[in-house]
Amino acid sequence: MHKAQSPTSLTEPETFKIINPATEKIIAQIKTATPEQADQMVKEAACAQAGPWSQMPARERGRILLNMASLIRNRRDELAQLETENTGKPIRDSRDEVSSAADCFEYYGGAANKFFGETIPVASKGLGLTLREPMGVVAAIVPWNYPLVLASWKAAPALACGNSVVLKPASWTPLTALALKTIADEAGLPKGIFHVLVGPGKTVGMSLISNPWVSKISLTGETNTGKEVLKIASERMKRVSLELGGKSPNIVFDDVDIEACVESSIFSVFSNCGQDCCARSRFLVSEKIYDRFADALIQRTRQLKIGDPNDPATEIGPMITQSHRQQVLNYIEIGRQEKAELAHGGTISSANGNGRGYYLRPAIFTGVSNSMRIFREEIFGPVVGITPFKDETHAISLANDTIYGLSGSIWTKDIARAIRVARAVKSGVLSVNSSSSVHLEAPFGGYKQSGLGRELGMKAMDNYSEIKTIFFSET
């Protein structure tokens, strides 16, 4: 059993039990931080950032991040096992995610000394230039669905820019964040520059967000949570970037290779048991191939291997908690009440027949209209609705009929149509004839209520630096 403790505090910390979603067994007991400890962490981070760290040559900061990347890669199996135990995701997915986290630290380690200001030809006689300066203390708040990956997305560029970071993982999934703290220390990150704050969002999380020494808040989470954070941050004009919810479309035209489209699309919605803000949960399918496509999707879904996350052959693991599974089951019942046809799944299952684990068979609804809640609301589980469209204009209208705009896919062999539709769909990232829209080297983020700002690529560095303009007069 893994054990970790926060520093002592005036208020007695609570003990939080970490449950393996596949076995329902307690795998760790964590003493959560208190608001007083959160304040102390921020103070330490502010003092450390104001010291040599912010003045350190960017190349030196980059070398430390490269050290972190190497240590993460060397501990791939250990970290992957930890992630699988904590989240229930299949071990093959966890291994890929650990490698992705290492790649992220490597990318920003290399980017640290390649992100800088510029000289500007101003109208006045003199020289205008800009500097890129760190913001200070960054509060990085990550959810439970991709704990290590999303922590790396925030911490790596923030550290590369010379900030200090207080990382708050979700209470359910803190284990790889705590391991990352150990790795950061071993890699040579100066004391106080990187902290991990474990505790409830309503208490220590809000204490972190409202702390006057926090200059920047970077949150990945649910849209309503993002709105609350934005309200609190606005009181002190804190910098904020938000990656929030989604209800992404998978637009399938009648000229596609149905088998290839299904094989890719199935994992765009059921991977990580559908607990993904980018999940293409709205399948918008040309009415000309609607029945054939639905049949193919149902048949392929029946073949998915649901089972023990430690089995390399497992494709679908359990959901994160019993309460979250029940929330998804409630949406499945809503779909029935709305007269959508539950064509497959939507029932509780288990990996080995003993009833243990928060398993749920992936659900497919057909006959879904855009007036239904299962079309409009983010379910955050293995539930897909298939909706027919008449023509290109109708498909675009359905795709945009949402408060979200995070991700999506377009399937067609007609490149001109692909260009038209990609331009018309209001979404931050899209892929054509692919389910892969997230790439380390390219900006990621959403339109509308899917968030503010962009992560990944060099654009992420904008999130964690201030621009200072200086004019040198010649007169």
RODO-2510 file (C-alpha; in nm, 4 decimals, decimal comma):
residues 475
     n   res          X          Y          Z
     1     m     0,0000     0,0000     0,0000
     2     h     0,1347     0,3408    -0,0962
     3     k     0,1444     0,6014     0,1788
     4     a     0,2119     0,9729     0,1629
     5     q     0,1618     1,2591     0,4032
     6     s     0,1323     1,6335     0,3769
     7     p     0,3254     1,8613     0,6118
     8     t     0,1919     1,9289     0,9628
     9     s    -0,0612     2,2057     1,0047
    10     l    -0,2652     2,3924     1,2593
    11     t    -0,5705     2,2027     1,1381
    12     e    -0,5727     1,8243     1,1661
    13     p    -0,5525     1,6763     0,8141
    14     e    -0,8092     1,4248     0,7019
    15     t    -0,7162     1,0800     0,5723
    16     f    -0,8451     1,0024     0,2250
    17     k    -0,8703     0,6410     0,1093
    18     i    -0,7586     0,5689    -0,2471
    19     i    -0,9642     0,2901    -0,4081
    20     n    -0,8631     0,0683    -0,6998
    21     p    -1,1657     0,0956    -0,9336
    22     a    -1,1128    -0,2561    -1,0682
    23     t    -1,1016    -0,4353    -0,7325
    24     e    -1,2664    -0,1838    -0,4965
    25     k    -0,9734    -0,2392    -0,2581
    26     i    -0,7972     0,0371    -0,0672
    27     i    -0,4508     0,0819    -0,2187
    28     a    -0,3375     0,3952    -0,0326
    29     q    -0,4326     0,6295     0,2470
    30     i    -0,3339     0,9903     0,1939
    31     k    -0,3327     1,2620     0,4562
    32     t    -0,4867     1,5518     0,2731
    33     a    -0,3588     1,9049     0,3093
    34     t    -0,5453     2,1784     0,4931
    35     p    -0,6071     2,5353     0,3772
    36     e    -0,3240     2,6464     0,6076
    37     q    -0,0878     2,4024     0,4411
    38     a    -0,2015     2,5189     0,0983
    39     d    -0,1143     2,8758     0,1949
    40     q     0,2259     2,7622     0,3234
    41     m     0,3002     2,5785    -0,0014
    42     v     0,2159     2,8867    -0,2051
    43     k     0,4355     3,1029     0,0163
    44     e     0,7284     2,8635    -0,0253
    45     a     0,6691     2,8484    -0,4010
    46     a     0,6617     3,2290    -0,4260
    47     c     0,9845     3,2698    -0,2296
    48     a     1,1601     2,9997    -0,4302
    49     q     1,0462     3,1441    -0,7620
    50     a     1,1631     3,4932    -0,6713
    51     g     1,5087     3,3523    -0,5979
    52     p     1,7627     3,2067    -0,8392
    53     w     1,5074     2,9969    -1,0326
    54     s     1,3557     3,2837    -1,2285
    55     q     1,7043     3,4178    -1,3043
    56     m     1,8489     3,0825    -1,4028
    57     p     1,9505     3,0647    -1,7691
    58     a     1,6732     2,9030    -1,9708
    59     r     1,9146     2,6362    -2,0920
    60     e     1,9768     2,5266    -1,7319
    61     r     1,6049     2,5082    -1,6591
    62     g     1,5666     2,3037    -1,9743
    63     r     1,8324     2,0559    -1,8626
    64     i     1,6424     1,9886    -1,5411
    65     l     1,3242     1,9196    -1,7379
    66     l     1,5191     1,6850    -1,9633
    67     n     1,6387     1,5065    -1,6502
    68     m     1,2764     1,4707    -1,5429
    69     a     1,1867     1,3270    -1,8830
    70     s     1,4643     1,0695    -1,8538
    71     l     1,3615     0,9667    -1,5015
    72     i     0,9971     0,9306    -1,6047
    73     r     1,0968     0,7167    -1,9011
    74     n     1,3218     0,4983    -1,6855
    75     r     1,0317     0,4365    -1,4449
    76     r     0,7721     0,3750    -1,7112
    77     d     0,6533     0,0370    -1,5835
    78     e     0,6412     0,1497    -1,2207
    79     l     0,4457     0,4659    -1,2997
    80     a     0,2139     0,2850    -1,5404
    81     q     0,1301     0,0272    -1,2759
    82     l     0,0607     0,3055    -1,0272
    83     e    -0,1678     0,4834    -1,2741
    84     t    -0,3567     0,1646    -1,3554
    85     e    -0,4099     0,0799    -0,9883
    86     n    -0,5299     0,4316    -0,9159
    87     t    -0,7522     0,4946    -1,2192
    88     g    -0,8489     0,1473    -1,3466
    89     k    -0,7336     0,2262    -1,6997
    90     p    -0,5843    -0,0615    -1,9026
    91     i    -0,2115    -0,1094    -1,8452
    92     r    -0,1332    -0,0657    -2,2140
    93     d    -0,2950     0,2777    -2,2035
    94     s    -0,1093     0,3697    -1,8845
    95     r     0,2229     0,2782    -2,0425
    96     d     0,1471     0,5000    -2,3397
    97     e     0,0492     0,7852    -2,1091
    98     v     0,3697     0,7627    -1,9060
    99     s     0,5672     0,7791    -2,2294
   100     s     0,3573     1,0792    -2,3328
   101     a     0,4379     1,2572    -2,0043
   102     a     0,8094     1,1946    -2,0599
   103     d     0,7788     1,3298    -2,4141
   104     c     0,6107     1,6422    -2,2765
   105     f     0,8910     1,7226    -2,0317
   106     e     1,1419     1,6515    -2,3069
   107     y     0,9637     1,8866    -2,5486
   108     y     0,9504     2,1785    -2,3055
   109     g     1,3000     2,1061    -2,1798
   110     g     1,4137     2,1664    -2,5365
   111     a     1,1802     2,4652    -2,5766
   112     a     1,2968     2,6509    -2,2658
   113     n     1,5704     2,8493    -2,4438
   114     k     1,3823     2,8829    -2,7700
   115     f     1,0985     3,0980    -2,6374
   116     f     1,1884     3,4644    -2,6246
   117     g     1,0881     3,8200    -2,7099
   118     e     1,1457     4,0151    -3,0281
   119     t     1,2623     4,3495    -3,1581
   120     i     0,9898     4,5691    -3,3064
   121     p     1,0250     4,8509    -3,5644
   122     v     0,8286     5,1241    -3,3869
   123     a     0,7388     5,4621    -3,5410
   124     s     0,9380     5,6667    -3,2912
   125     k     1,3128     5,7066    -3,3199
   126     g     1,4557     5,4311    -3,1065
   127     l     1,4300     5,0600    -3,0445
   128     g     1,1295     4,8624    -2,9243
   129     l     1,1670     4,5145    -2,7850
   130     t     0,9784     4,2638    -2,5779
   131     l     1,0861     4,0312    -2,2995
   132     r     0,9184     3,7101    -2,1886
   133     e     0,9053     3,6918    -1,8105
   134     p     0,7646     3,4282    -1,5724
   135     m     0,4327     3,4979    -1,4044
   136     g     0,5266     3,3687    -1,0599
   137     v     0,3342     3,0921    -0,8864
   138     v     0,1187     2,8742    -1,1118
   139     a    -0,1694     2,6763    -0,9611
   140     a    -0,2068     2,3710    -1,1841
   141     i    -0,5315     2,1837    -1,1193
   142     v    -0,5843     1,8521    -1,2957
   143     p    -0,8738     1,6023    -1,3023
   144     w    -0,8799     1,2282    -1,2427
   145     n    -0,9127     1,0949    -1,5969
   146     y    -0,5525     1,1528    -1,7167
   147     p    -0,3629     1,2405    -1,3978
   148     l     0,0006     1,2158    -1,5070
   149     v    -0,0465     1,3326    -1,8656
   150     l    -0,2380     1,6466    -1,7731
   151     a     0,0020     1,7250    -1,4890
   152     s     0,2864     1,7206    -1,7424
   153     w     0,0921     1,9412    -1,9849
   154     k     0,0790     2,2141    -1,7214
   155     a     0,3932     2,1701    -1,5141
   156     a     0,6423     2,1302    -1,7997
   157     p     0,5745     2,4581    -1,9882
   158     a     0,5189     2,6508    -1,6636
   159     l     0,8565     2,5402    -1,5272
   160     a     1,0260     2,5990    -1,8623
   161     c     0,9140     2,9633    -1,8445
   162     g     1,0671     3,0063    -1,4976
   163     n     0,7553     2,9808    -1,2822
   164     s     0,7058     2,7742    -0,9696
   165     v     0,4158     2,5260    -0,9686
   166     v     0,1704     2,4056    -0,7073
   167     l     0,0035     2,1019    -0,8607
   168     k    -0,3324     1,9930    -0,7222
   169     p    -0,4368     1,6493    -0,8473
   170     a    -0,7905     1,5190    -0,8064
   171     s    -0,8490     1,3660    -0,4623
   172     w    -0,9306     1,0285    -0,6203
   173     t    -0,6061     1,0057    -0,8219
   174     p    -0,3046     1,1670    -0,6508
   175     l    -0,0524     0,8825    -0,6687
   176     t     0,1366     0,9637    -0,9895
   177     a     0,1400     1,3347    -0,8977
   178     l     0,3166     1,2473    -0,5725
   179     a     0,5579     1,0270    -0,7673
   180     l     0,6228     1,3205    -1,0031
   181     k     0,7237     1,5338    -0,7041
   182     t     0,9875     1,2756    -0,6104
   183     i     1,1119     1,2702    -0,9685
   184     a     1,1330     1,6509    -0,9788
   185     d     1,3453     1,6528    -0,6635
   186     e     1,5767     1,3843    -0,8009
   187     a     1,6100     1,5683    -1,1325
   188     g     1,7548     1,8732    -0,9591
   189     l     1,4568     2,1078    -0,9424
   190     p     1,5352     2,3598    -0,6639
   191     k     1,3519     2,3204    -0,3353
   192     g     1,0146     2,4949    -0,3251
   193     i     0,9715     2,5247    -0,7006
   194     f     0,7362     2,2277    -0,7397
   195     h     0,4748     2,1274    -0,4826
   196     v     0,1919     1,8740    -0,4868
   197     l    -0,1183     1,9698    -0,2923
   198     v    -0,3552     1,6833    -0,2131
   199     g    -0,6981     1,7713    -0,0802
   200     p    -1,0609     1,8493    -0,1615
   201     g    -1,1279     2,1101    -0,4261
   202     k    -1,3928     2,2840    -0,2165
   203     t    -1,1461     2,3604     0,0632
   204     v    -0,7769     2,3417    -0,0263
   205     g    -0,8466     2,3898    -0,3959
   206     m    -1,0386     2,7104    -0,3388
   207     s    -0,7744     2,8238    -0,0891
   208     l    -0,5139     2,7748    -0,3596
   209     i    -0,7140     2,9604    -0,6238
   210     s    -0,7910     3,2581    -0,4007
   211     n    -0,4383     3,2921    -0,2591
   212     p    -0,3038     3,6380    -0,3514
   213     w     0,0436     3,4956    -0,4247
   214     v    -0,0899     3,2738    -0,7017
   215     s    -0,0431     3,4596    -1,0290
   216     k    -0,1795     3,2060    -1,2729
   217     i    -0,4452     2,9334    -1,2562
   218     s    -0,4454     2,6522    -1,5114
   219     l    -0,7427     2,4205    -1,4727
   220     t    -0,8605     2,1157    -1,6599
   221     g    -1,2032     2,0127    -1,5405
   222     e    -1,5772     2,0363    -1,5712
   223     t    -1,7307     2,3506    -1,7241
   224     n    -1,9253     2,4638    -1,4173
   225     t    -1,6101     2,4311    -1,2068
   226     g    -1,4285     2,6429    -1,4630
   227     k    -1,6918     2,9143    -1,4331
   228     e    -1,6513     2,9228    -1,0532
   229     v    -1,2734     2,9456    -1,0838
   230     l    -1,3074     3,2285    -1,3345
   231     k    -1,5286     3,4251    -1,0937
   232     i    -1,2794     3,3916    -0,8082
   233     a    -0,9817     3,4727    -1,0297
   234     s    -1,1500     3,7843    -1,1668
   235     e    -1,1484     3,9463    -0,8218
   236     r    -0,7692     3,9760    -0,8388
   237     m    -0,7323     3,9724    -1,2178
   238     k    -0,5384     3,6476    -1,2043
   239     r    -0,4325     3,4958    -1,5326
   240     v    -0,6480     3,1920    -1,6129
   241     s    -0,6467     2,9163    -1,8707
   242     l    -0,9266     2,6612    -1,8722
   243     e    -0,9652     2,3318    -2,0564
   244     l    -1,3218     2,2260    -1,9857
   245     g    -1,6008     2,0016    -2,1090
   246     g    -1,6903     1,8749    -2,4506
   247     k    -1,9595     1,7010    -2,6515
   248     s    -1,7623     1,6358    -2,9643
   249     p    -1,9075     1,5277    -3,2993
   250     n    -1,7942     1,2413    -3,5187
   251     i    -1,9248     1,3409    -3,8627
   252     v    -1,9474     1,0469    -4,1040
   253     f    -2,0322     1,1086    -4,4708
   254     d    -2,1592     0,8412    -4,7070
   255     d    -1,8354     0,7986    -4,9044
   256     v    -1,6289     0,6563    -4,6173
   257     d    -1,4819     0,3132    -4,5661
   258     i    -1,7263     0,2130    -4,2924
   259     e    -1,5077    -0,0596    -4,1447
   260     a    -1,2001     0,1659    -4,1146
   261     c    -1,4080     0,4499    -3,9757
   262     v    -1,5682     0,2280    -3,7111
   263     e    -1,2359     0,0748    -3,6078
   264     s    -1,0915     0,4178    -3,5336
   265     s    -1,4068     0,5861    -3,4081
   266     i    -1,4878     0,3251    -3,1481
   267     f    -1,1824     0,4200    -2,9449
   268     s    -1,2522     0,7900    -2,9874
   269     v    -1,5505     0,7469    -2,7561
   270     f    -1,4931     0,4307    -2,5514
   271     s    -1,1212     0,4669    -2,4735
   272     n    -1,0654     0,5356    -2,1019
   273     c    -1,4235     0,4130    -2,0576
   274     g    -1,5502     0,7322    -2,2213
   275     q    -1,4051     0,9468    -1,9423
   276     d    -1,2508     1,1955    -2,1807
   277     c    -1,3494     1,5539    -2,2590
   278     c    -1,2526     1,4907    -2,6231
   279     a    -1,4742     1,1811    -2,6569
   280     r    -1,6633     1,1862    -2,9873
   281     s    -1,9903     1,0931    -2,8196
   282     r    -2,2171     1,2398    -3,0894
   283     f    -2,2020     1,0252    -3,4019
   284     l    -2,3555     1,2256    -3,6859
   285     v    -2,4000     0,9842    -3,9752
   286     s    -2,5294     1,0355    -4,3281
   287     e    -2,8788     0,8892    -4,3515
   288     k    -2,7645     0,7073    -4,6684
   289     i    -2,5404     0,4756    -4,4653
   290     y    -2,6986     0,5190    -4,1217
   291     d    -2,8245     0,1633    -4,0708
   292     r    -2,5091    -0,0028    -4,2074
   293     f    -2,2845     0,2174    -3,9953
   294     a    -2,4887     0,1629    -3,6782
   295     d    -2,4834    -0,2138    -3,7296
   296     a    -2,1064    -0,2114    -3,7832
   297     l    -2,0478     0,0007    -3,4733
   298     i    -2,2649    -0,2267    -3,2585
   299     q    -2,0921    -0,5375    -3,3894
   300     r    -1,7439    -0,3958    -3,3207
   301     t    -1,8464    -0,2765    -2,9744
   302     r    -1,9559    -0,6290    -2,8860
   303     q    -1,5978    -0,7415    -2,9584
   304     l    -1,4331    -0,4991    -2,7153
   305     k    -1,2494    -0,6764    -2,4361
   306     i    -1,3715    -0,5524    -2,0993
   307     g    -1,1599    -0,6896    -1,8192
   308     d    -0,8723    -0,6786    -1,5753
   309     p    -0,6748    -0,3564    -1,6372
   310     n    -0,3507    -0,5463    -1,5749
   311     d    -0,4195    -0,7760    -1,8699
   312     p    -0,2415    -0,6297    -2,1758
   313     a    -0,5308    -0,7498    -2,3926
   314     t    -0,7900    -0,5462    -2,2010
   315     e    -0,9349    -0,2567    -2,4005
   316     i    -1,1952    -0,1253    -2,1547
   317     g    -1,1424    -0,1019    -1,7804
   318     p    -1,3737     0,0174    -1,5031
   319     m    -1,5074     0,3652    -1,4425
   320     i    -1,3385     0,5743    -1,1773
   321     t    -1,5911     0,5355    -0,8916
   322     q    -1,9226     0,3757    -0,8140
   323     s    -2,0868     0,7180    -0,7833
   324     h    -1,9643     0,8253    -1,1258
   325     r    -2,0855     0,4994    -1,2804
   326     q    -2,4262     0,5633    -1,1278
   327     q    -2,4294     0,9122    -1,2779
   328     v    -2,3692     0,7601    -1,6210
   329     l    -2,6377     0,4965    -1,5593
   330     n    -2,8771     0,7806    -1,4800
   331     y    -2,8059     0,9307    -1,8230
   332     i    -2,8711     0,5945    -1,9860
   333     e    -3,2110     0,5893    -1,8175
   334     i    -3,2718     0,9458    -1,9379
   335     g    -3,1961     0,8285    -2,2913
   336     r    -3,4562     0,5531    -2,2591
   337     q    -3,7119     0,7993    -2,1274
   338     e    -3,6408     1,0296    -2,4213
   339     k    -3,7346     0,7387    -2,6530
   340     a    -3,3879     0,6855    -2,7977
   341     e    -3,3253     0,3183    -2,8682
   342     l    -3,0622     0,1538    -2,6499
   343     a    -2,9182    -0,0713    -2,9194
   344     h    -2,6323    -0,2114    -2,7136
   345     g    -2,4865    -0,2220    -2,3623
   346     g    -2,5523     0,0201    -2,0819
   347     t    -2,5513    -0,2463    -1,8114
   348     i    -2,3235    -0,3154    -1,5159
   349     s    -2,0584    -0,5802    -1,5692
   350     s    -1,7484    -0,7115    -1,3928
   351     a    -1,4080    -0,8307    -1,5068
   352     n    -1,4164    -1,1764    -1,3540
   353     g    -1,7767    -1,2416    -1,2611
   354     n    -1,7360    -1,1625    -0,8910
   355     g    -1,9253    -0,8345    -0,9134
   356     r    -1,6198    -0,6320    -0,8128
   357     g    -1,5121    -0,3196    -0,9929
   358     y    -1,6982    -0,0230    -1,1381
   359     y    -1,7502    -0,1741    -1,4823
   360     l    -2,0103    -0,0648    -1,7355
   361     r    -2,0716    -0,2126    -2,0791
   362     p    -2,0379     0,0591    -2,3462
   363     a    -2,3796     0,1879    -2,4509
   364     i    -2,4973     0,2776    -2,8001
   365     f    -2,8170     0,4738    -2,8589
   366     t    -2,9717     0,5014    -3,2035
   367     g    -3,2480     0,7367    -3,3123
   368     v    -3,0999     1,0246    -3,1137
   369     s    -3,2267     1,3744    -3,1946
   370     n    -3,0669     1,7070    -3,1075
   371     s    -3,3482     1,7880    -2,8635
   372     m    -3,2456     1,5053    -2,6296
   373     r    -3,0326     1,5548    -2,3202
   374     i    -2,8074     1,2653    -2,4200
   375     f    -2,7273     1,4646    -2,7361
   376     r    -2,6669     1,7935    -2,5582
   377     e    -2,5078     1,7160    -2,2206
   378     e    -2,1620     1,5805    -2,1446
   379     i    -2,2082     1,2317    -1,9982
   380     f    -1,8383     1,1558    -1,9437
   381     g    -1,8821     0,7835    -1,9787
   382     p    -1,9000     0,5064    -2,2394
   383     v    -2,2203     0,6268    -2,4035
   384     v    -2,2616     0,7205    -2,7695
   385     g    -2,5639     0,8510    -2,9558
   386     i    -2,6049     0,8089    -3,3320
   387     t    -2,7948     1,0831    -3,5156
   388     p    -2,8719     1,0871    -3,8916
   389     f    -2,8142     1,3910    -4,1116
   390     k    -2,9524     1,4708    -4,4559
   391     d    -2,6705     1,6676    -4,6176
   392     e    -2,3567     1,8684    -4,5473
   393     t    -2,5443     2,1750    -4,4250
   394     h    -2,7502     1,9646    -4,1859
   395     a    -2,4368     1,7903    -4,0547
   396     i    -2,2674     2,1225    -3,9785
   397     s    -2,5806     2,2523    -3,8082
   398     l    -2,5978     1,9453    -3,5819
   399     a    -2,2266     1,9575    -3,5052
   400     n    -2,2500     2,3198    -3,3931
   401     d    -2,5728     2,2721    -3,1958
   402     t    -2,3939     2,2597    -2,8609
   403     i    -2,2513     2,4892    -2,5939
   404     y    -1,9186     2,3104    -2,6370
   405     g    -1,6501     2,3232    -2,9028
   406     l    -1,3504     2,1159    -2,8025
   407     s    -1,2794     1,8388    -3,0510
   408     g    -1,4257     1,6275    -3,3295
   409     s    -1,3669     1,4207    -3,6415
   410     i    -1,4775     1,4468    -4,0044
   411     w    -1,4867     1,1345    -4,2202
   412     t    -1,4993     1,1764    -4,5979
   413     k    -1,2922     1,1023    -4,9088
   414     d    -1,3922     1,4379    -5,0591
   415     i    -1,1084     1,6757    -4,9655
   416     a    -1,3016     1,9852    -5,0713
   417     r    -1,5904     1,8857    -4,8459
   418     a    -1,3487     1,8115    -4,5628
   419     i    -1,2053     2,1629    -4,5924
   420     r    -1,5508     2,3244    -4,5992
   421     v    -1,6784     2,1304    -4,2999
   422     a    -1,3597     2,1760    -4,0970
   423     r    -1,3832     2,5501    -4,1457
   424     a    -1,7521     2,5568    -4,0539
   425     v    -1,7443     2,3435    -3,7371
   426     k    -1,6882     2,5584    -3,4274
   427     s    -1,4255     2,3543    -3,2478
   428     g    -1,0745     2,4108    -3,1199
   429     v    -0,9274     2,0912    -3,2647
   430     l    -1,0498     1,8657    -3,5433
   431     s    -0,9154     1,5648    -3,7299
   432     v    -1,0035     1,4453    -4,0792
   433     n    -1,0273     1,0702    -4,1393
   434     s    -0,8733     1,0169    -3,7979
   435     s    -0,9679     1,0131    -3,4316
   436     s    -0,6389     1,1713    -3,3278
   437     s    -0,6707     1,5439    -3,2646
   438     v    -0,4305     1,5881    -2,9707
   439     h    -0,0635     1,6269    -3,0583
   440     l     0,2151     1,7426    -2,8269
   441     e     0,3531     1,9805    -3,0884
   442     a     0,0200     2,1502    -3,1776
   443     p    -0,2104     2,3838    -2,9806
   444     f    -0,4996     2,2198    -2,7962
   445     g    -0,8059     2,3911    -2,6515
   446     g    -1,1685     2,4736    -2,7115
   447     y    -1,4229     2,7196    -2,8432
   448     k    -1,7316     2,8402    -2,6561
   449     q    -1,7795     2,6805    -2,3117
   450     s    -1,5006     2,4297    -2,3691
   451     g    -1,2476     2,6689    -2,2249
   452     l    -1,0027     2,9562    -2,2557
   453     g    -0,6479     2,9493    -2,3875
   454     r    -0,4431     2,6747    -2,5489
   455     e    -0,2204     2,4008    -2,4165
   456     l     0,0579     2,2055    -2,5902
   457     g     0,2942     2,3186    -2,8622
   458     m     0,4817     2,6459    -2,8300
   459     k     0,1476     2,8212    -2,7790
   460     a     0,1360     2,6766    -2,4266
   461     m     0,4321     2,8946    -2,3334
   462     d     0,2067     3,1980    -2,3828
   463     n    -0,0051     3,0679    -2,0929
   464     y     0,2839     3,0900    -1,8483
   465     s     0,4678     3,4096    -1,9367
   466     e     0,4080     3,7825    -1,9313
   467     i     0,5177     4,0070    -2,2174
   468     k     0,7081     4,3196    -2,1184
   469     t     0,7637     4,5907    -2,3816
   470     i     1,0651     4,8201    -2,3496
   471     f     1,1397     5,1243    -2,5656
   472     f     1,4910     5,2657    -2,5927
   473     s     1,4841     5,6228    -2,7208
   474     e     1,7631     5,7454    -2,9445
   475     t     1,6985     6,1083    -2,8492
***
